[in-house]
Amino acid sequence: MTFGANHGVATGQQVAVRTEVTLAAPAKYCLYARKSTENEERQVLSIDSQIKEMLQLAEKEGLSVTDIKRESHSAKETGQRPIFNELIDDLKLGKFNGILTWAPDRISRNAGDLGKVVDLMDSGVLKEIRTYGQKFSNNPNEKFLLMILGSQAKLENDNRGINVKRGLRTRVEMGLWPGVAPLGYLNQKLMDKKCQIIVDPLRAPTIKKMFEKVAYEHYSGRKIYNWLRHELNFYTRGNKPLTLSGIYRILDNPFYYGVFEHPKASGNWYTGKHEPLINQELFEKAKAQLKRDQIVRENREFAFTKLFTCGYCGSGISAGEKYKQLKDGTHARYIYYGCSRARDRNCKNKYIREEELITELLKILDKVNINELGMRQKLEDEIARFNIFQRSVLGSTDKVKNRDDMDIRNYAKYILKEGSVSEKRELLGNLRSRIVYKDKTLTLLE
């Protein structure tokens, strides 16, 4: 209530005038606690400690806290914090109009997110930000201070990144590996030997043997995998089997003969201070052998892979080849088919030579309903084309055979025996029934 002179009455007479004073609604706060994942902030209060301290402050000063949001995410990148984005959306919806947080840099360490907060203040949606020792409201001076503190945090981040890169450059120029040691080595944990690595006495001999087996015994990556997994029971530092892709990364890493590139694909090479496990000659031989294997794999195609299923475990049927040196010095090539063991590593299904497999397929063609061949029309057309060729080019006087089922079946058998890989695959791929392989026998399932 206020009192003032009423100019509409006689001089000397005073009348009490009642005016209404509208008080602003109390602010509703969201307590936002964030713990950075950055190493340099490990000493900052944990999320639980932040919440405990700020709730005590809210109770002491009578602040109404309607929500608590927790986030463990770096604030360096704009728009990358899901909980912070949720906080901004809730402010716009009017769920609260104040933010309670430990320090200004908990809210943002980048210009984009800081700008969002200041814009909400300018529009009156965000009434106040309270920290442990400061208050920021829609006041030019307080907003200016908030922006300075946020910019200072961003400046610290930017400078820290520059310093880290400079430190890494210095280390690699000294021949020190700047990251986690490759498999076969261990990181030194002594502070006076930071970034230095030592040979892992448990795994290094196996890593060296991998290169030797590829270079001198012509092992493939898959054969190395099976050797590590089933003969040596080899495990990484994380107590996991070495993956096939991990094997190829090791065999392609020049670090093992003493040099490394940093950053990757930069063209900047350094000679390491670590002890090499192999020499460059062995590395190059292994690399050349892997390249030859890759060329062979790309040019090699098997006719009957992925067309049958294993009668024991239901895996697909894969193929492999072996070479045998003959007395005259030449080599005979043999192709074998068997269970891929994708579903059961211990599947007992037997291997079968390709010639024996074709014999089994010919038996299947004797039994199958000719209408099972989805490419019947194409086979009929091929037979007709051959008969025309026989009459017009070779001058044959034989009568043209009728395109009956026997002709089609015989032509399909001819494809299995003499056709190209693509023709064989197309023929079997058009069968409407499933073929199961078990113990050197094929079965057609309806």
Summary of the structure (lengths in Angstrom):
residues: 446
radius of gyration: 38.9
end to end distance: 96.1
largest distance: 144.2
contacts: 1174
relative contact order: 0.05
helix: 44%
strand: 16%
